[in-house]
Structures are given as C-alpha cells and as structure tokens.
C-alpha cells in the first residue's frame, strides 16, 4: 500500500496517546494479593519489604529457584539438612523455623499452630489463614513479626551457606528481639509496642 504508516495507541478508545493512559498501562498484568497493604503500609526497612514481597511470590533465591536458573547450589535446606529448600519449606515447614516461631508464640500469647500444613502450597495462603485466627487489632503486629522472623531466618540461611557458620534457634530469637527493638525505635510502631510488652 502507498498509504503512510500511522502510529496508533492501543490503550485508549480513540487510539491517541495520553500520559494518563501510559501511566495506567504500567499496571496491566500486575499481581494482586490482599497482603500488599500489610507489607507496604507497615513501617519496616524497605529492603525487608522487598524481600518479603519476593518471598510470598516464591521468587527469593532458594534452592528450587536456583535450579530453574541452572545455578550451582545444594538442594538440601541448610537449616535442617533434611528437606529440599523452597520458600514454603524454609519459612514454614523446616523444623528450624517453627522452633524460632515457638519462642514468640509463647512469649506474646499467640495461641495457634504456626506451622503450615503439608498441603499448603504458598506462603500467601498460609499468611491469610493465620491472619484469620488473629484479632484485627493485632494483625499488623503479627505481620511485622512475621516479616522480621522471615528476614532473620533468611539471614541465618545465608550465613550457613556463604560463611559456613550456624546459630541455634535461641540465638536467632535473641537477634530478632534486638532487631525488632531497633526497628521500633526507628518508627515501626507495631514492633515497638510488641517489644514493649516483653
């Protein structure tokens, strides 16, 4: 055809570009989770928010994800040396992690089993289920606690993998208390109020 090419913008009904339509098309294909408000609205360090966001989508670099990338790794969980490492294993079913959780569940009077059942296939499903057992006024507190525990478990995992050093759950628990107090002083009021009850 001899007709000149014409540029059209498929994101508006009149096929004309607008800055508003360009802004909105950035969100096409986004992943929705009801936990987004619990992660992004809580005052904790940004690096931890990003880590937790990746974790609940099973995108952190656990052994199962390293396998998908063909990167060298040990497939066995470095915390328990029994199960195959994945996000749901590392932060849920690994015997090390519930041992750390146990200190907090007892100390702050959360009376339920924190360990995911073996048919739970996602951390999002687990988190939503647990929040259903917690009064509304304590949900942000619990979510803050969940994020700091996952963060410290991840740090312990990395210390074992890269530095070949390991700590007992009691040591990780003590580290979480110190970190939580520091975050509370820096503005994480839910963690601050939780640690104040200690």
Secondary structure, 3 states (H helix, E strand, C coil): CCCCCCCCCCCCCCCCCCHHHHHHHCCCCCCCCCCHHHHHCCCCCHHHHHHHHHHHCCCCCCHHHHHHCCCCCCCECCCCCCCECCHHHHHHHCHHHHHHHHHHHHHCCCCCCCCCCCCCCCHHHHHHHHHCCCCHHHHHHHHHHHHHHHHHHHHHHHHHHHHCCCCCHHHHHHHHHHHHHHHHHCCCHHHHHHHHCC
